[in-house]
Amino acid sequence: MRGAPRRGDERAAPTIDIPPTQPPAPWSAWLPVIVLVVALHALFLGRTLNAHNPNELSRLILTAALADAASIQVDEPMAAYGQPQDLAVREGRHYSDKAPGLSFISAPLAWLLRFVLPADDAGRYPDYWLLRHLLTLLTVLLPGVLLVFVALRAYPACEPGARIACAGLLALATPWFAYATVYFGHVPGAVLSTAAYLLVLRPGRPEFAPTASLALVAGILSGLAAFTEFAAAIVGAAIFAGMLLRRTRWHVLGLFVLGGIIGLVPLLMYNDAAFGSPFETGYHFKTDVKHGAFHAQGFFGVTLPTAERLWGVLGSARRGLFFYAPILLLFPLGLWRMARRCRRDVWPLLVAILGYICFSSGFVDWRGGWCGACRHLVPIVPLLLLPLAEVFDAAAHRLGLRLAVAALAGLSLINTLLSVIVTPYFPERFAAPLMQVAWKSFMQRAAAPNLLTELTGLSAWQAMLPIAALFLAAGLTLLIRAFPSPRRSASLVCTALVAILLNIALQQATTPPTQPADENMRAMVLQRNGDRDLAIRIRSEAGL
């Protein structure tokens, strides 16, 4: 059938033929998978004994300052929780150098939690880890998981039941999983920007025309997304380009821009109060000289992309998005299928994807500190899930493509598991952290502190064994449900399992030799997890 003319716009470009689609399954059918995925995320919430991640700590002390004294100065909570490396100082006063949106979103919750959580040793602020876990759960994990399901439920690709499994599998088999378990701004910023994208562009529905009120709301969400994660402004530009392409009325476009300005007002006010100008950020006042030098180059640390950085953020074992989640390599095929459904859906998606790739490969500090995968590319993962849903739809009718999906899903599941099984924070020096840190340490009976450890008193490694088994079993079950047919189940599972084993063997064979300095850094990671004895043994065996 042909796309219907859009309301009030006789000039709208005609659409190509669109395959018939089925309405989504009711939310009651989605709920069990959503609960499963949320539970798997929550199991990886654990406390390191001897250190806090600087990215998280910087955001949390601002949250605590806002909740306790409605202040943006972080000196007092910093005295209670510790001083992060990610810090700005101006005129003798300290501030978080991060985009402040997540802290402002969390502050009302943190204020309420003060009345129910036990206090720290000084008696003024809530226990760090309890506060961190609850804020991560409520402002990062839950919104991040729900976004994946909402996005794919609304997109008219795949049979309704398979759409549920596809959403669950992709929530587990990409770096989105790891970043939904940490108190970083990437997932919340992406939730806001992707919500704005879906609100006015509605991929798969070429007949849709946003109303003025929807455009205003989407603009506000886009501005708040940049308030939470600076680079999310790229998606806002992609939304504007998509609205132009769809010949949106000028007054509707104007309201989207107005909404964006409104959403940015809190950021401009914060910058002015903290750093003396609405257009100045904390990066100019960083206390860490090394990272301050990075951000002093180019435009806030972004220069022209280089081949080294491009490979680093896309394909390298150090931070490559497609290395950590090879299933995302199928997105060009999905874009081609999206173009068959409606070409105008593809162009704003390409603007967002290429914009983020150019930003990440142009960022001087492309390694991004202690993290897994390229954290600066994580916000485009929800948008990549839309073309991947098209691939799943095509694979339902093609054996070769179905087996390729199974193999890449297996690779992505095991890499995602390795990216959190010991730590989600990999030091920059490791060229292949999944093997050099995660696999090697897990084979020495080390694992990340987790929720099961907290609840049962088991060692982190003992508790991680059933968690890892449940994670892989859930991923394989969702893979089977994405292609519901008893005859296909065995071949899909076997393909995924073979891919997992080959992946581990190949990574081990290609991992560069470990140097004493690498082992010293790995020992530091394990010591922060509380594995002091193993850290001592590693240093001793390395001759340190």
N, C-alpha and C positions, 0 to 999 in steps of 0.2 A: 504494500500500500504506500501511498505517497504521504509525506509529512504535511500536516495541515498548515495553512498560513497562520502566522503568529498574530495575536491580537493587536489591532491597530497598526499593522505594518505590512501593507500590501507589497512592499518592495523586498520582503524577505526572500533570500535565495531558496530555490526549491531543493529538496533533499533527494538523495538517492533512495532506491527501494530498501526497505528495512524489513528484515525477517520478522515474522510474528513472534511475540514474546509472551511468556506466561507471568501472571501476577506472582509476587513473592509469597513464600510460605508465611503463615501467621507467626507472630513473635513467639508463641508458645512452642513452636518447633525449633526456633533458634536458641531458646533459653538454655537447654542442657549443654549445648556446645559452648555458649558464652560462659556459663559457670565453670565448665572444665578448663577453658583457656585462662580465665581469671585466676582459678585455683593454681594452675601450673605456674603462672607468673608469681603469685604470692608466695609459693614455696621457696623461691630464690631470695626472699627478703631475709637478710641475716646481718648480724653486726660484726664488723672487724674489731678486734680488741685493742689495737695499738695505734690506729690512725684513722682519719676521716679523709674522704676524697676532697681535694681543694675546690672543685667545681660545685659539688653539693654543699660543702661547708659555707662557701661564699654566699650561696642563695639562702641557706638556712639561717645564717646569722642576720641577714636582712629581714627575713620573715619574722624572726624572734624580736628584732628591734621594732618592727611595725606593730606586732601584736602586743608587745609589752608597753611601749611608750609612744606609739605612733610616730616613730623617728626613723629617718633613713640613715642615720649614723650608726655604725655597727660596733663601736668600741666596747660597750658594756656586754652584749652577748658574745663578742669575741673573747672577752676575758673569761667567760664561762665555758665556751665550747672549743676555743683554740683559734689560732690565727691561720687563715688559709693563704695559700700562695696566690690565689686569684683575688687580689685586693687592690683597691685604689686609695691614695691618700692625697688630700688637698687641705692646705692651711692647717696641718696638724690633726685633721679629723679623718677617720677611716670610713670607706664605703665599699660596698660590693662593686666589682668592675663588670659584672654580668648584666645582660638585659634583665631588668627588674620585674618583668611581668609576672613570672611564676611566683615570686615572693609576695607581690601584691594580691594575687589570686588566693594564695595560701593563708595570708595574714588573718582573715576572719576565722578560718578554721583553727589556726594556731591559737588564736585568742580564746576560743571555746575549749580547746584541748587543755589549756592551762588549768582548768578547773577539775579535770578528771585524771590527768597523768601525774605520776610521781615526779617530784622536782629533782633537780640535780643536787650535787653535794652542797652548793651554796644556797639552795633553797629558793632561788628566784625564777629559774627557767626550767621548763619540762626536761625530763631525761632525753638526751640527744637522740638515741636510737629509736625510742618509742615515737617521738615526734617525727623523726625522719621517715619511719616506716608508714605511719598513718597518713602523713601528707603525700608521700609517694603513692600510696594506694588510692587516695581520694582525688588527687589532682593530676596524676600522671598515668598510673596503671589503668584505672577504670575508664577514664575518657579515651585513652589510647586504644584499649581493646574494643570498646563500643564503637569507636569510629570505623574500624575495619569492617565490622558487621553491618553498620548502618550504610556505609559506602557501597558494599557489595549487594546488600539487600535491595537498594534502590536502583542498582544498575541492571538493565534488562538483558543480561547474558547468562548462560547456563540454565539448566533445568532447576526449578526452585530448590529441591532437596540438595542437589549438587552445589548450589550456590552457598549453602550453609557450610558444607564441608570445605569448600574452597576458601571461604573466609577464615575458618578456624585453622586450616593448614598454613595459610600464608601469614597468619598472626604468629605462628610458632616458628616458621622456617625462614625468617628474615631478621636483620638486626633490630627491627622494630621491637622484637621480644626483649632483647637485652636492655634497650633504652627505655622501655616501659617499666623497668624495675629499678631505675635510678632517678634521683631527684635532679635531673637536668632539664633544661628548657626546650630541648629539641622536640620531644613528643607533644607537650602542651601547645607549643607554637604551631606544630603541624596540624594538631586537632583543630585549632582556630582557623588556620589558613585553608585547610581542606574543607572544613564546614562551609566557609565562604564560597569556595569553588563550587561545591555541590549545590549550594543554595541558589546560585544565579545561572550556572551553566548547565546543570542537570544532564550530564553525559548520557547518551542513549535516548534522549527525548528531544529531538530537533524541533518539535513544534512548540516547545516551552519558551515563553517570553517572561523574563522577570518583571515583577511589578516594581513601582517606585519604592515601596516600603521594603521589599526584599533586597533591592539594590542598596538601600541605606544600611540595613542590618549587615549585609555582606561586607560593605565598606568598613563598618565599625569592627567587625570580626577581623578583617585583614589588618587594620591598624593595630588592634590588640595583639594580633599574631606577631607583628614586628616589635611591639612592646615586650613580648615574651621571648622572641628569638629574632635578632636583627635581620637575618637572611630571609626570613619568611616574607619580607617585602617582595621577593622575587615572584612568589605565587600571586601576590596582589597585582603585580604588573601583568602576569599571565591571564588573570581573570579579566583585567581591563582590555587586553588584546582580544580575548575571546568574545567579550561583549561588543567590541567594535566589529569583529568579523560577523557577528550575528545581526549587525545593523540595528543595535539597540538604540532606542530613542535618546536624543541628546539629554533631555531632562533626567532620564533614568541613569545615564552615564554620570551626569553631574552629581546626582545623589550618591552614587557609589563613591565618587571621589570625595564628596563632603563627608561621608561616613568614614572613609579612610583617615581623613584629617582629624575627625573627632576621636577615632581610636588611637591616634598618635599623640593626642594632647597629654595624656598621663606620662608618656615617655619624655616629651619635651619639658614638661614641668619638673620631672625628676632630674633630668640632666641639668636644668637651670639651677635647681636648688643644690644639687650635689657638686656640680663641676663648673658652675658659673656661666653656662651658656646652654640654650636649648639644643644646640647642635654639637655639643661636646659630649664625649662618652668617657666612661671610666678607663678605657684603654690608654688614654693620654696620660693618666695619672697612676699607672700600674706601679706597684712597689717592686715587682719582679723585673729586674733590668733586662734579662734575656728576652722574656716574652714582650716586654714593653718595646724592645727594638723591633720585634716582628711586626707589631701593630703600627709602628711609625713608618713603615715602608708602604709606598703606593697609597691606595685609598683604604684607610683603616686596616692595613695589612694585606690588601688584595692588589696584586699586580697582574700582568698578562699571564695567561696559563702557559705552563711548560710541559714538555713531554714527560719529564720525570714525575711531576706532580700529577699529571693526568693518569699515568699508569699507577701511581701510588694510590690514588683515591678510587680507581675503578678495578684494577686487576691484580695488584700486588698482594702477597700473603700478609703484608704488614697491616694494611688498612683498606684493601680493595673491596668495594661494595659487592661486586660480582664474584669475588673470591669467597667472601663470607656467605653469600646467598646466590649460588649459581642459577637458581630457578628464575631470578630476575633477568637472566640473559634472554629469556623468551619474550620479553616485552616488545621488541620490534615486530614480531609476528602478530602479537596482539594489537599493536597500533595499526597494522595493515588491515586486520579484520575490523577494527573500529572505524577505519576510513570507509570500508564497505557499508557499514551501518550508517555513518554520518560523518562526512569529511571534516565538518566544522568542529567536531569533538576532538580531533587530533591536534590541530594547530595550537590551541592554548596549552595542551598537555606537553607538546614539544617545547614551547617557550619556557615552561616551568622546568622541565627536565634539563634542557640545554643550559638554561640560566644557572641552575644549581651546579651543574658540572663545570661550567666556566668559573663560577665563584670558587668552588672547592679546589679546582686545579690551578687557580690563580692565587689562592691564599698561601702566603709565605709559610705559615705554620700549618701545613696541610696534614701533618701527623696528628695534630689535635691533642697533644698531651697524653695522659694515661687513659686509654679508652680502647674499645674494640670496634673494628670496621671504621669507615670514615663517618664520624659523627655529624659532619656538616652536610652529608648527603641523606641522612636518615629522614629528614622531613619530606622528601619526595617519595618515600616508599609507599604511603597510602595511595598516591596518584598512580604509581606503577601497578598497583593491584588491579586497577580497572582493565588495562590491556591483558593482564595475566588471566583475568576471568574469561576473556575471549579465547585465550589459548586453551583453557580447561574445556570450554564449550566445543572447540574444534577437536580436541583430543578424545572426546567421548565417541567420535566416529572414525578415528584413525589410529590403528594399532601402533605404528611406529612413533607417532607423536605422543601417544599415551605412555609408552615405555620411556621415552625421553623425559616426559614430565615426572615419571616415577623416579628415574635415576637422579635428575636434578633436585627433586624434592628430598631424596635420601641424602644427597650431598649437603643440601642446605640445612636439613634437620641436625645432622651431626656437627656441622660447623657452628650452628647457633648454640647447640648444647655445649660445645667446647668453649664458646665465648663467654659462658657464665658458670661453668662447672667448677672452676677454681677462683676466678675473679672476672668481673666485667671491665676491670681497669688494667690494661696491658701497657707497660712502660714503652716509650717511643723507641728505645734502642733495639728491640727485638725485631728481626726481619721476618720471622715466622712465629708469632706468639702462640698460635693455636697448638703448635707442636712444642716449641721451646719452653713454654710456660704451662699451658693447660694440660696437654696430654702427658708430658713428662712428669709433672707434679702429681697428676691423678694416679698415674701408675706407681707413684711412691706413697700412695694412700693419703694424699692431701686433697682437700676440697674446700669450696667456699662455705663459710658459715651460712646456715639456711634456717627456714622457719621450723623444719622438723627437728633440727638440733635444739632450738629454743624450747620446743614443746616436750621433747622426750629425753633430753640429756645424752642422746647418742653422740658419738664423735661426728664431725662434719662429714668425713668420708663415708662412715656407715650410713648416715642419713641420706647422703647424696645417691647411693646406689639405687634405692627404690624410686627416688625422684627422677633420676636419669632414665630408668626403665619405664616409668610412667610417661615421661615426656616422649620417648621414642615410640612407645606403644600408641599413645594418643595421636601422634603425627601419622603413623602408618594406618591407623584406623580411619582417620579423616581422609587420607589418600584413597582408601578403598571406597569410602562413602562418596567421594567426588565423582567416581565412575561406577555407579551401583550396578554390579552384575557379578553373580557368584563365580562365573567362569574367568573373570578378569582378576579376581582378588589375589590368587596365588602368584600370577605372573607379576603383578604390581609390587607385591611385598618382596618377592625374590629379587626383582630388579633393584628396588630401593636398598635392600640389605647388601647386595653385591656392591652397589655403588658406595655404600658406607665403608665397607671393608677395604675396597680399592682406594678410596679417598685417604683413609688413614695410612695405608701402606705407601701410597705415592707421596703423601706429605712427609712421612718419615724419611723416605729415600731422598727427597730433594731439600730437606731442611739443612741450612748451612751449619758447619761445625760450631759447637758451643765454646765460647771463650770464657776464661775465668771471670771477666767483668760481667758477662751475661749471667753466670751462675750466682754471682754476688747480688745482682739485681733481682733474680728470681727468688733468692733467699729473703730479700727484703720484702717482696710481695707476700711470701708465705709467713714471714714473721708478723706482718700486719694482720694476717688472718688468724694469728694465734698459734701457728705451727712452729714454735720456737726451736724445738729439738731438731726437726727436719732442717730448718734453716741453718742451724749450727753444723749439722752433718754435711749439707751441701757445700758450705764454705770450706769445711775441712777437706773434703774430697777434691775441691778445686784448688787446694793449696793456698787458701786465703787466711 
